[in-house]
Amino acid sequence: MQAWMRTRRIAAIPLICLMAIALSSCAGLWPSRGGRIVPDREATLLFEKKQCTADYQYYYSGAELYPHALIGIRKDVRLEDGTLWKKIAMTPERCKDMVEHMQTRALGLGMFPHGFVIQDEQGRRIGVWYSILTATTPVSMIDDRTAVIHTPPVDTYMRYEREQL
């Protein structure tokens, strides 16, 4: 019986070490280059007024007609090339069409798109995001001027359409 207990204690040591590492990284003991996406009324109004400003380079995820998300990244910040975002030359007409189609698709599911601010690890604004609430994703910074922003899941709208059936 005692040998069994000792074996359990030895087996628990790696698990305890992993938990300590995870907790210490959450506590900020190890540096993180993580940014975040924060809901923002001003960003929501920007998109609701269909005002995609020239301050940003725009990208979308999903189909151009019904994007899962639309983002604008400051022109002095580079979006990492390995992402699935599609770069778009934004015009006032294209901005209006994309936002209206996103609103139509979301409203059809009983949802509303929202605006967000994309921040770096220091809380500085590096861009704007527009999507339904559940489409936001992690942000990480490779350096002060290079961001990695994952695209929303490919089933961003489809999972809600399935629920309505």
Backbone torsions as a table, in degrees:
resi	resn	phi	psi	omega
1	MET	NA	-41.0	-178.6
2	GLN	-69.0	-33.8	177.7
3	ALA	-63.9	-38.9	178.7
4	TRP	-64.2	-41.5	179.3
5	MET	-66.2	-40.2	179.0
6	ARG	-65.5	-39.2	177.3
7	THR	-62.8	-40.4	178.0
8	ARG	-63.9	-42.3	179.7
9	ARG	-63.6	-43.5	179.5
10	ILE	-64.9	-39.9	179.2
11	ALA	-67.6	-27.2	-178.7
12	ALA	-78.2	-20.4	-176.7
13	ILE	-58.9	-49.1	178.6
14	PRO	-60.9	-37.0	179.0
15	LEU	-63.9	-42.9	178.3
16	ILE	-63.9	-41.4	178.1
17	CYS	-62.0	-44.0	178.3
18	LEU	-62.2	-41.2	178.5
19	MET	-64.7	-39.7	178.7
20	ALA	-64.3	-40.9	178.0
21	ILE	-63.9	-45.7	-179.9
22	ALA	-61.7	-45.1	-179.6
23	LEU	-66.8	-37.9	179.8
24	SER	-68.4	-33.6	177.7
25	SER	-70.8	-33.9	176.6
26	CYS	-69.2	-31.0	-178.1
27	ALA	-79.4	-3.0	176.9
28	GLY	86.5	16.1	179.4
29	LEU	-75.1	-24.8	176.1
30	TRP	-111.8	140.6	-177.1
31	PRO	-64.7	143.2	178.2
32	SER	-124.4	141.8	177.6
33	ARG	-108.4	30.3	-176.4
34	GLY	-85.1	137.4	172.0
35	GLY	-103.7	-162.6	178.9
36	ARG	-159.6	164.7	176.8
37	ILE	-115.4	120.3	-171.5
38	VAL	-119.7	129.4	176.3
39	PRO	-54.8	141.2	-175.8
40	ASP	-149.6	121.9	-179.0
41	ARG	-62.8	-41.1	-179.6
42	GLU	-61.6	-42.6	177.8
43	ALA	-65.7	-39.0	176.9
44	THR	-59.9	-47.1	-180.0
45	LEU	-63.3	-38.0	178.0
46	LEU	-56.0	-48.3	-179.0
47	PHE	-74.6	-38.5	179.3
48	GLU	-62.1	-32.4	176.3
49	LYS	-83.3	1.6	-179.8
50	LYS	55.6	45.6	-178.5
51	GLN	-112.8	80.8	175.2
52	CYS	-82.1	105.8	-172.0
53	THR	-78.0	159.4	-179.7
54	ALA	-74.8	-4.0	179.3
55	ASP	-71.1	-14.3	-173.3
56	TYR	-123.1	154.1	166.6
57	GLN	-96.8	128.9	-173.4
58	TYR	-100.0	148.7	178.3
59	TYR	-140.9	155.5	174.4
60	TYR	-135.0	160.8	177.6
61	SER	-123.2	140.4	-178.1
62	GLY	91.4	-157.0	-179.4
63	ALA	-76.8	144.1	-179.4
64	GLU	-62.8	-34.0	-179.6
65	LEU	-68.5	-42.4	179.6
66	TYR	-130.0	74.9	-178.0
67	PRO	-62.2	148.4	173.0
68	HIS	-73.7	-35.1	178.8
69	ALA	-155.3	151.8	176.3
70	LEU	-126.4	127.3	180.0
71	ILE	-127.2	150.7	171.9
72	GLY	-121.9	126.0	-178.7
73	ILE	-112.5	134.2	176.7
74	ARG	-49.2	142.7	-175.7
75	LYS	-67.4	-19.2	177.6
76	ASP	-90.6	4.7	176.8
77	VAL	-115.3	133.3	-178.5
78	ARG	-99.4	134.3	174.3
79	LEU	-86.7	127.2	-177.2
80	GLU	-54.7	135.8	-174.2
81	ASP	-64.3	-26.1	-175.0
82	GLY	-73.9	4.0	-177.0
83	THR	-88.3	169.4	-178.7
84	LEU	-97.7	9.6	177.6
85	TRP	-66.0	142.4	177.7
86	LYS	-105.2	122.0	180.0
87	LYS	-70.8	143.0	-178.1
88	ILE	-138.2	137.2	173.5
89	ALA	-81.2	103.9	-172.6
90	MET	-82.1	132.4	172.6
91	THR	-122.6	162.6	177.6
92	PRO	-57.2	-39.2	-179.6
93	GLU	-66.8	-44.1	-179.9
94	ARG	-65.8	-40.4	177.7
95	CYS	-59.1	-48.2	-179.9
96	LYS	-58.9	-48.2	-178.9
97	ASP	-62.3	-47.0	-177.1
98	MET	-64.0	-45.3	-179.0
99	VAL	-64.9	-43.8	179.4
100	GLU	-62.7	-40.5	178.5
101	HIS	-66.6	-39.1	177.4
102	MET	-64.2	-41.5	179.5
103	GLN	-64.3	-43.4	179.9
104	THR	-61.2	-46.3	-179.2
105	ARG	-63.5	-44.8	-179.5
106	ALA	-66.0	-44.7	-179.4
107	LEU	-62.3	-34.2	176.5
108	GLY	-62.1	-20.6	178.8
109	LEU	-104.5	6.7	-179.1
110	GLY	76.0	26.1	-178.6
111	MET	-123.5	172.2	177.8
112	PHE	-133.3	136.1	172.4
113	PRO	-72.0	152.7	-179.3
114	HIS	-131.8	156.4	174.9
115	GLY	-97.0	148.0	-179.3
116	PHE	-138.1	159.0	171.4
117	VAL	-105.2	134.4	174.6
118	ILE	-94.1	124.4	-177.3
119	GLN	-117.9	149.5	172.0
120	ASP	-82.0	-175.3	-176.2
121	GLU	-66.5	-17.5	177.9
122	GLN	-91.6	-1.0	-178.3
123	GLY	85.6	8.9	178.1
124	ARG	-79.3	140.9	-179.6
125	ARG	-72.6	119.7	176.5
126	ILE	-112.8	-5.4	179.6
127	GLY	177.2	-175.3	177.7
128	VAL	-129.2	156.6	-175.8
129	TRP	-138.2	143.3	176.8
130	TYR	-137.1	122.5	-180.0
131	SER	-171.9	179.1	169.3
132	ILE	-71.7	160.2	-173.7
133	LEU	-56.5	-39.2	-173.6
134	THR	-81.1	1.7	-176.5
135	ALA	-93.8	-6.3	-177.8
136	THR	-69.1	154.5	-173.5
137	THR	-136.4	173.6	178.0
138	PRO	-67.6	153.1	176.1
139	VAL	-126.0	134.9	172.5
140	SER	-138.3	152.8	-178.5
141	MET	-110.4	127.1	175.0
142	ILE	-77.3	-41.4	173.9
143	ASP	-151.4	-171.4	-175.7
144	ASP	-63.3	-19.5	-175.2
145	ARG	-124.4	12.3	-179.5
146	THR	-132.6	120.3	-177.6
147	ALA	-112.6	146.1	170.2
148	VAL	-114.3	115.9	179.7
149	ILE	-126.1	117.7	-178.2
150	HIS	-74.7	150.1	176.7
151	THR	-79.1	156.2	176.1
152	PRO	-64.0	163.3	178.2
153	PRO	-58.4	150.6	-178.8
154	VAL	-65.6	-19.7	179.6
155	ASP	-101.0	29.2	-176.6
156	THR	-48.3	-47.0	179.4
157	TYR	-95.5	-35.9	-173.6
158	MET	-58.9	-35.0	-178.3
159	ARG	-64.9	-31.1	178.3
160	TYR	-81.2	-31.3	176.5
161	GLU	-65.7	-38.6	177.7
162	ARG	-63.6	-37.2	-179.7
163	GLU	-65.9	-28.8	-177.4
164	GLN	-80.0	-15.2	-178.3
165	LEU	-72.6	NA	NA
